[in-house]
């Protein structure tokens, strides 16, 4: 591997695959139900490890433990090979074989990514070549010649990034959830029963049962316009007071369920759709992401009157944020 130093800023970088990386990949692969899925997870995990090592060499901080690719359950449900780049987002690291002329990028990972790399491993799984970088994808098979030199990846990761993208929409209005218990909804919100005119089987069971005295359910339709298409979803919020009353005190604990479901014209959520709950400082408190064919996302929190939080729904670079006070 003597040529690494001279190759760092070229199109392709060759790196060794460490024994630790192979052991981690084998452990994750062993938890999969079929040999085909195990092979997929093995290669995905190794690709992520190689890119992680490269970025560490370039003094770019990463958080591999927070990556979906390190979660055995997520790996079971989806073909995912992401690497969290600290403060920037998820970089997808796709494995390719020596015989392949294209890189497969499943629809599941088209959103919520800051870019894509192609990683080619030798048959002995002892070394790998990072073939290049591409910032966005619009097809499942990307010809390898379309990948850009790795210096473009480094430039992309080192570019100053604003916390709020120009394509992000955010509500200026603070929605008061305590008013919902008195059936008073702000403009743009309505009761969930009036918004969902027919029974929605994709409302989570716990969410459907979240109805008692001192409870309320509201929702609104959100349109997300992305380069891949336009998606309409329903953001539903259900809350219940521990006092089972329409009036709350500072001591009252409010249980809050937040759910995203597809609008009536669609049967599933777009893969990669994120649902996040942010605390008052803007830090992510809870988050989840739609996989292929998911028809709902659900998060649950609790709080007290006067506390503030935000709900963010994001698909790729497009997001919308709703601000709330309990």
N, C-alpha and C positions, 0 to 999 in steps of 0.2 A: 504493500500500500504506500510505497514511497512517493507516488505521484500526487497524493491528496493535496498537498499544499499548493502546487501549481494549478490544480484543477478546480480549486474552490469556486472561482468566479466563472468557470466555463459552463457549458450547457449541462454536462454530465459529471456527477461526483460519485466515486466508488468508495464505499465504506465497508468495514468488516461487520458482520453480524455477531454480536457478543453471545457468549454462552448464557448469560443472564436473560437476554432477549429470547433466545430459543427456549429456555426453561419456562418463561412466562407464557410464551405462545403455546407451548405444549399443554400447560396447565389449563388455559382457557379452552383450547381445542378439545381436551379430554372431557369437558363438561357439556359438549354438544351431543345431540341425539343420533346423528348420522355421520358416516365417514365423509360425505360430501360437505356437510356443514362444518365439520371439524377442520377439513382442509382449507375451507374459506377463511375461518377464524384464524387458523395458524398463519396463513399468508398475510391477512390483514394486520394481525398483531405485529408481525415482523416488519412490515412496511412502516407502521407507525413508529416502532422503536428506532428504525434507521433514520427516519426524518427527525425524530426527537434528538438523536445523537448529533446530527448535523447542525440543528439549530442551537444546541448547547455549545458546539464548537464556535458558532458565530456569535456567542454571547446574547442570544435571543431567548428569554425565559419562557419556559413551557410548564404545563401542569398535566403530565400524562395520566396521573391518577384520576383526574376529573374528567377524562375523556370517555365518551360513550363506548369506545372500543375496548375499554378495560372493564366493562360491565358485562358479565356472562349472560345475563338475561336479555339485555339489549342486543347483544350479538346473536342470540338465538332468534330474536324477532326480526332482525334487520341486518342487511349487508352493510356494515358501518366500519370505517377505519379512520376515525377522526383523531386529531391531536389538538388539545387546547393550547393556544399560544396566549400567554398571560396578558390580560388587558386588551386583547384584540379579537379573539373568537376562535373558531374551530377550523383547522386546516385539514382537509381530507387527503389521506395518503393511500393511493390506490395501487395494489400490487399488479404486476404484469409478468408474464412468462417470457422466456427468450424467443419463443415462436410467435408471439402475438405482435401484430402491427397496430393494434388499437388498445386503448385503455377503457375498461368498462367502468362507468360511473352510474350506479343505480339511481332511479328517481328519488328514492328515499333521502338521498343526501344532496339534492339540488339546492335546497334552501339552507339557511343557517351555516354557511361556510364562507370563509374569507379567501378561499382558493383551493386548488387541487394540485397534487403532485403525483407523478407516476414513478413507481419504484420497481425495478427489475432485479430479481434475485437469481443466483445461480442454483443449479439443481441440488447441490450439497447444502444449501442454506448457510453458506459460510461468509458470503459477501453479497452486497447489493449495490446497484447503481441507481441514483436518483436522476431520472431522465429529463426532468423539466417541471415547469409550473404553468398553470393556466388559471386565470382569476375567476372565470365563470364557465358554466357549461349549459348547453341547451339540447344535448343528445346523450344517449346512454353509451355510445361508442365514439370515443375521441381518437382520431388518428394520432399516433405518437409524434409525427412531424409538426403537429400544431402546438405542441408544448413549447413554452418559451424557456430561454436559458435561466438557470437558477439565480443569476444576479437580479433578474426581474422579481423573483420571490423576495429576495432580501430587500430590494427597494420598496416593495409593497409593504413588507412588515415594518420597515423603518420609517414609513411616511407618517407624519403627524395625523392623528385621527381625532375628530371631534366626537364628544360623547353622544351628541344628538345629530343624526344624519339629516341632510336637507330633505330626504324622502320620508322622514318620520313626521307623523301628525300627532299632536297632543292636545288634549282638551284643556282649555283655560279654566273651565268651570270645575269647582270642587263639589263632587256629589256627596250629599249628606245622607248616609244610610239610615240614620236614626229616624229621618222623616219617612222612610219607606214603611216603617212599622205602623205609621198612621196613614198608609196608602197614598202618600204624597210623593210623586215622582218628578224629577227635574226634566226639562225639555230634552227629548232624545231618548229617554227611557220610558218603558211601559211595563205593565205587569206581564209576567212571562206567559200567563194563560192567554192574554190577548195577542201576544206576539207569536206564539206557537198555536195556531188555530186548530191543529189536529194533533193527536198524541204522537210524541216523538219517542220512538223506541230507543234512540241513542242517548236520551237523558239517563245518566247513571242512576242506578237503583237508589243509592243513598240520597241523591239529589231529588228524585221524585218523591221520596218519603219525607223530605225535609219540610213538612207542612204541619204546623200546630199553632195554637194560640201564641201571639207574640212573635210570629214569623212573617216574612214577606219574600216574594220572589220577583225580580225584575230583569229585564233584558233589553238589548238593542242589537240591531243588525250592523255589521261592519263589513265594508268592501275593501279588499286588498287587491290592488292592481300591480301585477308583477310582469316582468318580461315574458314569463312562461304562461301567463294567463291571468284572468280576473277571478277572484274567489270571494264568495259571500259566506260569512259565518255569523253565528249568533253568540254574543257574549252574555251569559246568564249568571246572575249573582243572587244567591239565596242567603238570607240571614235569619237568625232566631235568637231571641233574648232569653237568658236564663230565668227571667222573671215571668215569662209567658204573659207579658202585658205590652200594651202599645206605648207605655212610657218607660224610659230607662233612666237609671241613675249612674253616677260615676262608678259605683261598685258593680254594676251589671256587666256580665260577661256576654259578649256577642259571638256566636258561632257563625262563620261565614264560609259558604261553599262557592267556589268560582268554577264555572264550566264553559267550555267552548264546544259548540256543535255545528255541523254544516247547516246552511240554510236549506229550505225545503227542496230546492232544485238539485241539491247535491247529496250524495249518499255517504261520502267520507270526507275527511279533512285532507288538505294538501300535505303530503309528506314533508317533514321539516318544520311545520308550523310550531311555533313556540308559545307557551303560555307562562308568564312570569308574574310573580307578586313581588313588588319592591317596597322596602321600608321607607320611612320619611326622608332618609338621607339619599335615597335612590339606589341603594345596594340591593342586590337580588336576595330575597328571603326564601322563596320557593320557586321552582321552575319545573316544567315538563315539556316534552316534545312529541309531536305526532309521528308515528311510524307509518309504513305503508298500510292503507286500508283502515286506519283508526277512524272511528266515528265520533269520538269525544275525547276531551282532555278535562281533567278535574284536579283542583287543588283545594285544600281546606286550611283555614287559619281561624284564630279567635283573637278578640281584642276587647278594649273597653271604650266607652264613649269619649270622644275627643281625640283618639288616636288616628293618625293619618297613614295611608298607604296608597300604592298605585298598582294598577293591573296593566301589564303590557302584553300585547299580542304581536308577534313578529313572524314574518316569512321572508327569509333572505335579508335584503337591505330595507325592506318595507316594514314599518311597524306603526302601531297606534297605542297611545297610553291614556288611560282613564285614571283620574285622581279622586280619592275618596277620603272622607272623614267619617268615623263611626259615630 
